[in-house]
């Protein structure tokens, strides 16, 4: 989607209680596409054995651990500490956006409040993340996709046209199926922004899809790029036009 804001100053706040530590490399590589992580903090009760895996990677990735004891059984003190820190960082005025890494719906109101303050909010979590939290973010990225992407990139080179591995030995998995509901979402979005001839600019289409569905990502369906996803349907016509500049072309799409 729209990755043009990669100069944003981001505060990356990680909930260690429900995010596996082995996701860290893929997470930070993904975050770098959207901005510069000026704050990197992770929250948890570091006296518990459940977060011991995180201890081994924090130094390597310059992430600051925040200790939060579980004072009461059944209450998530980590969530409270993370929310308080987020508001403190917001009021410093030193960031342009936040990346909230959690699969917990408790951060739904936080994401909404940060966006109300004009912050760009990226969410990251597993597929089990409740819809409310995903919808509260400007963009939500599934951790499962980052794992799949990294495996495919390391195992084999991908064909630039199809976005799929050349060798055929490693196939990009998908966490969602390209179904009728997806087709309807794309078709209606094209019609929403199309010119008189029915053509819609691909970049504008991608932005609109994210506004309608923050967890939309072509990688969810096994494709690196939105254009590759559209080419997999017989329902769309693609037109690649010269931009008038030495580099770059403009891609337009319409329903057929």
QUIUR-V790109 format. One record per helix or strand. SS is the DSSP state (a for helix, b for strand). FROM is the first residue (numbers start at 0). LEN is the number of residues. If there is no record, write none. Layout:
SS:FROM:LEN, SS:FROM:LEN
This chain:
b:7:8, a:20:11, b:34:10, a:48:7, b:63:4, a:76:16, b:96:5, a:104:12, b:119:6, a:130:6, b:138:4, a:142:13, b:157:1, b:164:1, a:179:14, b:199:2, a:201:11, a:217:4, a:225:6, b:235:7, b:248:7
